[in-house]
Amino acid sequence: MRIDWMKWDVQLGTASDKTIANKIGCKVLAVKHRRKKLNILPFAYRKYASLYKPAALPDLKSCAAVYSIVNTVNGEEYIGASRRVRGRALSHRRALATGICPFPKLAEAIRIYGGQSFRFNLVEICDESKLWERERYWIAKRRPAYNLI
């Protein structure tokens, strides 16, 4: 079967590869190869692209910090800590984009409000030896809704 890709190229990245493959009547792998050839991100990554902006954290690759993920709609937040905060921001982005997230309250909120309603903020840059102590301090002080307390 020959596919008229000109007709379908505009839909690549607007839905999952499986959904588009079902519409076209071809294999998912064919859609995936075409999307990669045109350098189009998968739908899940596009959907949550605005959640975190790694470019906003250029020099923090090995920086220890306490961070928050804030819901801009209702002001609720998640507080976390990492020895490599930029890597952790990217890790959160990947986990939420794929739907595999170890933080159920946060994942549910992102499904409800959408990724564009959340921002990644640095709360405090601190020494690695005091990182977990500072995270507990900020959780106690702010009482974030998305942390499991």
N, C-alpha and C positions, 0 to 999 in steps of 0.2 A: 504494500500500500504506500503510495506516495503522498506526503503531507504538504499542503500549501502553507508553509510557515509564515508567509507574509500576512496571512489572515489571523494567525494565532500569536505572533510575536508580541502584540500589544497586551496580551493577557498574561504573559510570563511574569511571574513575581507578584501578581495580584491575587493569586490563590495558590493552594498547595500544588506541587507537581502532580500528585495523584489525581486531584480534582480536574486539572487541565487535561491530563492524559485520558481520563474517562470521557470528557467532552469531545476530544479529538478522536478517540478510539484507537489509541496507540499505547505503547509501553511507557511506564514512568521514566525509565532510563533514557528514552528518546527525548522527553521533555527536559530532563535534567541536563543532558548534553547540550541541547539547544540553548537553554538558559545560561549555562556556563560559557558557551561560545560567544554569547552576546554580553557577557559580564553583568548579568542581572542577579541580584541577591535573592535567596529563597524568600518566600512570603513571610515566614516567621521572623526572620531577621529584619525585614523591612517594616513589619508591624510594630516592632519594639525598638526601632532604630533611634528614636529620640530619648529613650529611657536613660541611657548614660552616654556621655560624650567623652570618650577616652582622650581626645585631643585637649580637653580642659585639664588633664592631669599629666602634662608632658614630662616633668622632671621628678615624678614621684614613684619611679619604678621600684626603688628599694626603701621607700619611706614607710615607717610605722605610723599609723594614725587610727583614730576613731572616726567613723563616718556615719552619715544618716542617709536614708532613702526617704524622701518626703513626698507625700501625696499632696499635690498643689490644690486639689479640689476641696479636701476637708482638713488638711493640716496634720493628719496622722502620719506617724513615721516609724521607721525601723532603724535601730541603732546597732552597729556592728564594729568590729575592730579587725585590723589586718596588719601583718608585718610588711606586706607589699600591697599597698592600697590600690595602686593602678591595676595590678593583676586581679585584685578582688573585684574591682568595678567591672572588668571585662568578664570575669567568672559569673557574676550576677547577671550580666546582660545575656550571656550564652544560656545560662540555666533558665531564665525567664522566657527567652525566645523559643527554646525548644519545649517549654512546658514542664520540664523536669526541675522542680525547685524544692529544696529542702525546707523552705519556710512557707508553710501552707497558708497562713493568714496573709502574707504579702503576695503570694501567687494568686490567691482568690481576689484580692483587691485590684491587682493588675488586670485580671480578667474582667472585672466589673468596670473599672474606670479607664482602662487602656494605658499603654505604656507612656504615651505622651503626657500623662498627668503626674508623672513621677520624676523627681530630680535627685541626683547623687550629690551630696554636700560633704565637705570635710568639717568635722566638729572640732577636732583637736589633733595636731601633730605632736607626737610624744616619743619618748625613749622606749625602746622595745621592752625593757625590763619592767616598765610601769604600764604597759599597754592594756593588759586585761583588768588591772585595777581601775584604770581610767574609763574603760568601757562600762564596768559595773557602776562606777560613779555616775556616768551620764544616763545609764538606764534607770537608776534610782531617781535621778533628778528630773528627767523628762517623762518618765513612765510611758514609753512608746507603745502604741496600740498593736503594732505588728510583731513585736517580740513575744515569744512564749515565756511568760513570767509565772 
